[in-house]
Amino acid sequence: MTVKEILSLVCEFVGEREIAEKFSTEGELTTAEKAKVQLMTRCFNLVNQEIASDYLPFLIKEEIDVQDSVLNYSNLKKKVVHIYEVKNRFGMNLKFRCFPNYVQIFGHAKSIVYSYLPEELDLENEVDMPCALSARVYAYGIASEYLLIDGLSDDAEIWENRFKDSLFMLSRKHGEHVLPRRGWF
């Protein structure tokens, strides 16, 4: 799904149906409409990074070869938010300590799992939607940000509640819940 398709849904939510129609028919946008679309695109990037940093981490596993016990974040493919695990060549967890610009690893590291901030996207870019995120969830968050900037805080609050409720439903644990065994006291 592209950013443009998500913004088309946002336009329906916030009452900008003319822009949504022009998106679907590839019509020419006016100067005022282009400004609104740029604002929505900035709101999309804010929401995308908010989801990745606060709610549902975007995880990546990367193969590394660290022998001198220091791995600079700049040597990794993505912008690091949080490091979850570092493993050696046998798959054993290694101890590590995080610093502002690097991570100190105690041992010979071969792989690292970390969460990252997504890159800024434009209208035509494809959106990676990990963790079963849908365009609807993104649209709720973007609509909230857009309306808040536009000065409609009451409407923005409605969309923000929907956004947070949807993220809560995605982040909760699904599957089997194991209760402790009963015993005699």
ZIQUIQUI-V793780 format. One line per field, one symbol per residue. ss: DSSP state (@ for helix, = for strand, . for the rest). phi: phi as a letter, one per 20 degrees, with the letter a starting at -180 (. if undefined). burial: I if it has 24 or more other C-alpha atoms within 12 Angstrom, else O. A space follows every 10 residues. Layout:
ss->???
phi->???
burial->???
This chain:
ss->.=@@@@@@@@ @@@@..@@@@ @@@@@..... @@@@@@@@@@ @@@@@@@@@@ @@@@@..=== ======...= ==@@@...== =======... ..=.====.. .=====..== =======... .....=.... ....@@@@@@ @@@@@@@@@@ ..@@@@@@@@ @@@@@@@@@@ @......... .....
phi->.effffffff gffendffff ffffdlfeef ffffffffff fffgffffff ffeddcfeeb dcecbddemc cfffeefdef dbeebccefe nefdfbcecg dbcedepeed bbdbecefff ddgeffdfdf mmfdfffgfg ffffffffff ndffffffff ffffffffff effdofdeef ffbee
burial->OOIIIIIIII IOIIOIOIII OOIOOOOOOO OOOOOIIOII IIIIIIIIII IIOOIIIIII OIOIOIOOII IOIOOIOOII IIIIIIIIOO OOOIOIOIOO OOIIIOIIII IIIIIIIIOO IOIOOOIIIO OOIIIIIIII IIIIIIIOOO OOOOOIOOII OOIIOIIOOO OOOOOOOOOO OOOOO
